[in-house]
Amino acid sequence: MDAKDAGMEELDLGRSDLDNAGLITFKERWSATPATLTTWRAPAVIASPSFGHLKARLAKEVCAWLPDAVLTLAGRFLYRHIG
């Protein structure tokens, strides 16, 4: 089903970086209405190593040394009981 046949009247052309003049011009030629979108980013939180983090790191190290056959069997088992 086409969007027009479904009664759609607007098409969102998505975001454009302010320094991408070519894309902005392209969208304006399609009669796009520009709007400023302000985004805020919080600084990344750096967590101190916890016991859970250490367990995950240890598990990653152990898995790196296991043969592929063992990992395949573990994956099949976990998929059957978790998924």
Secondary structure as the mmCIF struct_conf table of DSSP 4:
data_model
#
loop_
_struct_conf.conf_type_id
_struct_conf.id
_struct_conf.beg_label_comp_id
_struct_conf.beg_label_asym_id
_struct_conf.beg_label_seq_id
_struct_conf.end_label_comp_id
_struct_conf.end_label_asym_id
_struct_conf.end_label_seq_id
TURN_TY1_P TURN_TY1_P1 ALA A 3 GLY A 7
TURN_TY1_P TURN_TY1_P2 LEU A 18 ASP A 19
HELX_RH_AL_P HELX_RH_AL_P1 ALA A 21 GLU A 28
TURN_TY1_P TURN_TY1_P3 ARG A 29 SER A 31
HELX_LH_PP_P HELX_LH_PP_P1 ALA A 42 VAL A 45
HELX_LH_PP_P HELX_LH_PP_P2 ALA A 47 PRO A 49
HELX_RH_AL_P HELX_RH_AL_P2 PHE A 51 TRP A 65
BEND BEND1 LEU A 66 LEU A 66
HELX_RH_AL_P HELX_RH_AL_P3 ASP A 68 ILE A 82
#
